[in-house]
Each structure stands twice: as structure tokens, then as C-alpha cells.
Amino acid sequence: MPKQKTHKGMKRRFKVTASGKAKHRSAFRGHLLSHKNGKRKRHLRNSGLLVGTEARTVLEALRPSL
């Protein structure tokens, strides 16, 4: 059996917390921020946690580097 490789794209986009949960950055914060109001940008600053099937998929793709 060949070794399982870490998914490099997911490695850049997700972090694994100390308790083993997958953390992600909020979308819509990269560019075109001038027309978005302050409240919206302020709420997008916070990172979120993945739950359910999505979290399991990400953690499996990151498994070799953990």
C-alpha cells in the first residue's frame, strides 16, 4: 500500500485545533472590501469550525501531517 499524502490545498486553508477540530477562515474577506459595511467585515474576521461530514473529510486529508 502506498502512503497517504497530505492534501496541500487543504493544508493551506485549514488548521487543526489542539482538541482535533478543523478550523477555517471566513470567506468574502480577500478583496472588494470597500463596499461591504463595517459590521459585515467585523463578523467575517472570526474563524469558524467545521462540523459533521465536512470536518471528517478535511481531517482525513490532513491526517498524514498531524
N, C-alpha and C positions, 0 to 999 in steps of 0.2 A: 504494500500500500504506500503511495506517495504521501508526503507530509501535507497537511492542510496549510494553505498560505493565508496570511492576513490580507484582508481586502483594503488596499491602500487608500481608496476613496473614502471608505468609512472611517479609517484610522484618522484622517484629517478632519472629518466632520463631527465625530462623536468622541466623548470621553467616558470612561467607566469610573464611577464613584467608588469610594472606599467600601461601601456596602454592596457593590456589584451591580448597581443600576446604570442604565445608559442615559447620558446627559447630552442635550443638543442645543445649539444656538438658535434663536428665533429667526425666522425668515423675514424678508422685506426690510432688512437693515443695511443692505450693501450700498445702494446708490439711490438717486432720485428722492432724497430726503427733504428737500426744501418745501414741497407742497404738503407733506404729512405734518399733522399738528403735533404739538409737544407731548400731549397726553399719550398719543399713539406710539410715539418714539420711546417715551419713558417706559411704557409697558413692554415694548419689544426688547428692552435691554436685558431683561431676565432670561435665563436659560430655562429649558423645560426638561422634564423626564419622560422617557418613552415607557409605554406600558403595553402589556399583552404580547401579541404575536410580533409586532414590530420590534419590541425590545429584545425578544428571543432571537430574531433574525440578525440584528446588529451584534449582539453579544457572541453569537456563533461565528460571525465573520471576523470578529476581533479576537477570538479565542487564542490563537497561537501566540499573540504578543502579550497576553495577560500574565 
